[in-house]
Amino acid sequence: MLKQSSVPVLAMGGELKSTFCFLQNGQAIVSQHMGDLENRRTLEDFQKTLTLFRRMYDFDPQLIAIDSHSDYLSTQLGRRIAAEAGAELTEVQHHHAHFAACLAEAGVPPNDDASLAIVLDGSGLGTDKTIWGGELLVGGYRHFERVGHFQPVSLPGATAAIREPWRNLYAHLQAAFGSEEALKVCNGILNDRFTDRNLSILDRMINMGLNAPLSSSAGRMFDAVAAALGVCVERQSFEGETGLALEAMARPFASNEEGYPIDINGAEAKVFTWKSLWTALLEDLQAGVDRGRISARFHISLIDALARCSIQIAQERGMKRIVLSGGVMQNELLLDGLEERLRSKGMEVILPRELPANDGGICLGQAVIAAIKAEV
């Protein structure tokens, strides 16, 4: 796929599900999964394994590719290695790396910029310095354009909101209905989800932007819906627990349900907003609808809205190829539904095959993007 003369590239991957990649002479070597670098022992193992691989393959990188998030430990380590080796450094946006990894696996050539990607995950730093995670991107290896995204919603408590789904539930209700109505809902139908919670503090954090960054994350949307259904309200014991639970709940009902409405607005970039969905979901909760049936309707809502919007964009731009990636795409109910819907409209669908859809695969995308930019 790449020119045989491409410079040797070391790509450092992300913070979670860490892997690294060597790329040279059109060949890529991706390390084994090593885990989350925020764990000290995992970070030490990552460094030892990287040193071992460099010695085994006699690999002397001239270009280091890193995630654009400066706080990632893989990014910081990559900067140190570049300084020590005198190598050039290339920052790669997180979701662009997901996009490019799929293209590389499928053998899409470097000069082909005619793809649309749906990338859904927990978080990645966007070009606007907010946290992305529900993205529609158009482009290829060399560049991308953000043509659609989920409505940005605050993360009250930042990293605490990732661990504690009740925070995301309140933030989503506040974004959909405003503070006054959200508090009524939380003190009414959802009262047992918010027992002994000081929601006025969360409300001030959100309204004042204090430790409450904006995020378009699909993962956090799943957290909010799970908490509304009484799943993992207090805390997730592992990343993606809410998504796994919602998928399992939905499966017995998924073939016989219709989705909730999702509004999509915007001219230059399509924005998926959630007020209509939350209104209908809360009505179902109030009516005592089975939680599995509600989860199925939520899944179908996302499939319908994402398929409808992406097909429209692809047709307007004369594209036929749609990429599906990001950690949320490990949800087979969502992935299979999207793939089926897109293929039924004549789209070519590219999925991760050899590498995972989650952050374990982004090092390949980082490496290919960096190599192609170096040869331009």
N, C-alpha and C positions, 0 to 999 in steps of 0.2 A: 504493500500500500504506500509506504513512504519510500523516498529515494534511498538507494543503498548508501549514499554518502552522508546520511543524516548524522548530526553530531550526537555523541553519547549523552543521553538524558537520564537523570535520576528524578523520579517523581515521588513525592513524600506522602501522598495520600491525605487522609483527614485525621480528625481527632478520635473518632469512634470506629470500631471494626477496622483497625488500622492495617494497611498493607503498603508496600512500596513497589515501584516498578523501575526496571532498567530498560531503556530503549536504545537500540543501536543497529544500524544496517538493516532496518526494516523489521527487526525482531524485537519482541517484547518479552521480558521475564517478570512475572508478578510473584511476589512473595506469598507465603502462606498467611492466613489470618492470624493476627496477633492480639486482637482485643482493643480495649479502650485505653488510650494513652494517659488519661487522667489517673490511672492506677500506676503507682510508682514502679512496681515490678514489671508491669507490661511495658512501660517506657524503657526500662533498662534492657528488657529482652529485645525490644524493637531495635535499639542501638547496637546491641551485640549481634543480632541477626544481620543487620545492614552491613556491619563491618565484615562479618563472615562472607556474605554474598559478594561484596566488593573484592575480597581477596580471592574467592573461589573462581569468579568470572574475570578476574584481572580488569575490573571495571573502573575507569577513571573518568567520572562525569565532567563534561564541560558546561553543562547547563542543568540547573536545579529548578524543578517545577514545584511550586507550593500553593496551597490554598490561600485565597486572599484574606482570610480571617487571621489577623495578626496574633490573636490569643491562642490559636491552636498550637499545641506543643510540637506537632509535626512541622508546622510552619517555622517556628522558632529554631528547631533543630536544623531544618533546611537552610535557614539563613546562616547558621554557624558553619555548616559544611561548605556552603558556597564561599564564605569568607576564608576558610582554611584552605580550600582547593583553588581559590582564584577563579571560580566558575561564575558564569552569568546566572542571574536569577529571574525567573518568570512567575508572576502571580496569575493564578487561574481561578475564575469565579466558580464556586462550588457546583452549581446546577449546570453550568456549561460543561464541567468535567463529567457529570453524569451523562449528559447528552452525547459528548464526544466518545465516551467509552463504548456506548452502544453502536455508534457509527463505525468505530474502529473494528469491533467484533464482527460486524456485518460486512466489512471490506469496502465501505463507501469511500471513494477516492478523495484526496485532499481538496480538490478544487470544486467539489460538489457542495453548494450552500443551500440546496433546495429541500430542507427537511424541517418538520415541525416536531417539537418534543413536548410531551406532557411529563413533567418531573414533579413528583409528589414525595415529600419527605418531612423530617422533623424540623430541621433548621440548616441554614447556610447563609453566610453573609452576602447580601445583595449589593449591586453596584450603587444603590442609593443609601447604603449603610444601614438599612433595616434588615430584619431577619426574614429571609424568603423560605418557601417550602411548599407552595401550591402554584406552580409556574407553567405557563405556556410560552415556549421559546421558538423562534424561527431562525434558521441559519445553518451553520456547519462548524467545522473546526476553527476556521479563521476568525469568525465573529458570530454574535448572536444578537437578537432583538427580543425584548420581553414584550410579547403581544397580548398576554393575558395573565391574570393571577387572582388568587383568592383575596378577599377583602382583608386588609391588614387589621389585626386585632391586638390589643395590648397583652403583654405577658406580665401580670402583676406579681412582682417578686422575682422576675427574670428566670433564673435557673430553678427557683422554687416552683414556678408555674409548670415546669416540665415534669417535676416529680409529683406534684399534687393537682390532680385533674379538677378539683372543685374550683381552683383559681381560674382555670380556663373557662369553666362553665359560666362563672359570674362575668368574666370579661366578654364572652360572646353575647350573653344576654344584654349586657350594658351597651355593647356596640350595636346590637339589633334594635333595642327598644328605648335606650336612654336610661339614665340612672334611676329615676323615680319608678318607672314601670318594671325595671329589672329587680329592684328591691322588693316590689310587690310580689313578683313571681317567686323570688327566693324565700319570701316569708309566707308564701301561700302553698301552691302545689309542690314546690321543691323544698319545703321547710326542713324536712329531715336530712337533706343534703347539706344544710348550712347551720346545723345546730351549733350554738356557741361560737359562731364565726362573726368577727367584727367586720362586716361588709363595708361599713362607712370608711374604714381605713383603705380597703382595696379601691373603693370608689375615688377617694382623694388621690391615691397613687396613680390611677389611670388618668383622671382629669388633669393632673398636674404633670404627668409624664415622669414621675419619680420611681426609678427602678422598675419601669414598666415599658420596655421597648416594644415597638410595633412588630408584628409577625404575620406573614401570610401563610403560615405553616398548615399543611394538610394534617400532619400528625397531631397538632394541638386541637384541630377541629374534631378529630376522633376522640381526643381526651375529653373535650367538652360534652360531646354526645354521650360518651360512656358514663360520665358523672351524672348527666341528666337521667340516665336509665338505672342509676344506682350501682354502677360498676366502678371499682377502684376509686371511689369518691375521695377518700382520704389521701391515698398514695399509690403510686405504681411501684411494684417490687422489681421490675425490670423494664427496660425501654421497649415500647411497642406492646405492652401488656393490654392496653385498652383496645388496640386494633385487633389483636388476636381474639379477645373476648367478644367484640362486636361481630367479627366475621363468623365465629362459631355460633353465636346467637341467631344470626341472620340466615344461615344456610337452610334450615328446614322450611323457610318461608319465601326464599328469594325468587322462586319460579312463578309465584302467584300474586305478586304485589306490584303496585305502581308507586313511583317515587313522589316525594314532596316537591313543591315548586322551588326553583332556585332562580333568582333574578340575575341577569348578566347585563351590565351597563358599560358605557364608555365607548368612545370613538377610536382613539389611537390605540389604547390597550383595553381589553375587555376585563371587567372586574366582576367576580362572582360574589354576590352579597347574600346574606343569610336570614334576613328578617322573615321572609315568607316561609322558609323552611322551619325556622324555630316556632313560628306561629302554629303551623300545622302539626309539628312534632309535639308541642305542649298540649294541643287539643287532644291528640291521641293519648297522651299520658293521663290527662284529666278524665278521659272516657274509659280508662282502664284497658286499653289495647295491649295485647301481649308485647313484652319488651323485645322479643325476638322478631316479631312482625315490624315493630318500629325500626329496629336496626336494619332489617331488610329494606324497608322503604328509604332509609337514609343512604344505604349503598346504591340503590337504584337511582336515587336523586343525583348522586355524584356521577354515576355512569352516564345518565341521560344528559346532564349539563355539560360535562367534559366532552363527550362525543359530539354533541350538537355544536358546541362552540369551535372545537378544533376542526371539524369537517368544514364549517363555514369559512374559517380562516384559510384552510388549505385550498379550498376551491377558489376563493378570491385571489389567492396568490399563485394559482396554477400548480400546486404541489400534490403529490400522491403518497409521500412517505411520512409516516408518523412514528416517532420513537416514544416508548413508554419506559420510564425508569424512576429511580428514587426508592427509598426504603419502604414507603407506603405501598408500592407496587408488589411487595411480597404478599399482600392480601390477594389471594387467588380469586376470590369472588369479584373483587374490583377489577383486577387485571383481566381475567377471562371475559368479564362482561364488556369491558372497554374494547378488547381485541375483537370480539365477535361483532360488536356494533360498528367498529371502524372498517373491518374487512367487508361487512355487508354493504358498505357504501363504496367499495372499490379501492379502499386505501391499502397501501403496503405498510404493514406494521412490523416494526423492529423491536425486539425485546432483548434484554440481557440473557445470554445463554451459558457461556463458559464462566463468566464472572457474576457476582451477586448484584442485584439491583440496588442494594444499599451502599453505604460508603466504602465497603470492601472493594468496590470496582472503580472508584474515581481516580485512583492513581494512574490507570491506563489512559483515561481521558486527559488528565493533566499532562502526561508524557507526550501524547500525540499532539495536543494543542501547542505545547512549547516547541516541539521539533518543527512543526509546520510553520509557526511564526518565525523561527530562526532561519528558515530557508527562503522566506519571502524576500 
